[in-house]
Amino acid sequence: DRSSAASDVYKRQVPGYIPEGLELVELYGKEFGNYVRYNGIYEDSEGRKLVIRIRYFVEGYVENNIENELRYIEEENGTLYYLEPEGYRGYKESGKCSCSVYFDNLSKLKDIIDKIG
């Protein structure tokens, strides 16, 4: 069944590293036809946020959906990094999943995204 397959994939894609002080405040998934999108939002006591978005493509292909207005910074180990107005976004593909992670510290963002999947 689609939802249990997607849930299993999400469990394998959960990050192995979350910076100290951040706690999970919201986790939800939603179906969008060809893919299921999971959002995990972490926050610390100062209001800093880490947002992790994982899309699992049911029909077997991954499509890049990085917004055109983001400014490309670099590529490292197959991950694309972009500058956002108040932070950074990392994007990578892994099998039938795409992962997009937002955080305000580029070095820690790289550690987080390296340990996903």
N, C-alpha and C positions, 0 to 999 in steps of 0.2 A: 504494500500500500504506500502511496506517495508520501503521506505525512510522516509515517514511521521511518521511511528511507531518508527523508530530509532531516529528521530529528537525529538519526544516527550520524549523518554527515556532519551536522552542526556540532555534535559532541566531539568529533575528531578534529574540528576546526577551532575549538575554543582556545584562546591564547594560553600559552604556558607561562607567561610573565605579565603581571599587572604591577605598575609602580606602587610602592608603599604609600599608604594613606588613601588610596582610591578604593571605593566600595561599590558593588553592583547596586544600582538604584532602580533600574528598569531593564526588563528582558522580555521581548515579545517577537512573535513571528507572524507573517502574513503571506498568503498565497497570491501570486500574480500570474496565473495562467501557466506559463512555461517555467516559472521559478518560484521558490519560496524564499522570502527575505527575512532574516533574523537580525534584530537590533539589540545590542547590549550597550547600556549607558552606565558608565562608572563616574563617580563624583567624589571629590574630597571635601573636607570641612571648609575650605576656602572657595568652593564653587568651581574649581577646575574640573573640566570634563574630559573623559576619554570615551569616544563613540566608536563602536565596532559594528560594522554592517557586513553580513555574510549572505550572499545569494547562492542558493543551490539550484542549478538548472536541471529540471526533471527530464527534459527531452535531449539532454546530452551535449549542449554547447554553451560556451561562456562568451558573453559579449561585453566588451569594455564600455562602461557608461560614465567615464570621467567627464565632468562638466567642462565645456570649452573655456569657461572664464577662469579656471584655475591655472596658475602659472607653474609650468614644469620646472623642477629643480634638477633632478638627476635620476638615474636608474642604477640600482645596486642589487646584485643577485636576483635579477628578474622582477624586482619590485620597483614601481614608479613612484617618485615622490613629488608632491606639489605643494606650493605655498598657498595658504588660504588667508583671508583677512586677519584672522586671530590665531593662526597656528599652522599646522602641516597635515597633509593627508598622504597616506601610503596606500598603494593599490597593487594587489597581486592576484594571480589566478592559480588555482590548485585543483587539478582534475575537473570535476563538474561544478566547482565553486569559484566565485570571485570574492575577494575580501577587500574591504575599504576601511581604513582606520584613521581617525582624526585625533590629534593630540597637540598640545602647545609646545612640546619639547621634541625636537627632531631626533636627538640621540636616543631618547627613551622610546620614541615611536619606532625607530629601527629595531630596538630590542624586542618590542612587543610583536611587531609584524614578523620578525624572524622566527618567533616561537609559535606561530599559528600554523596548524596543519602538520 
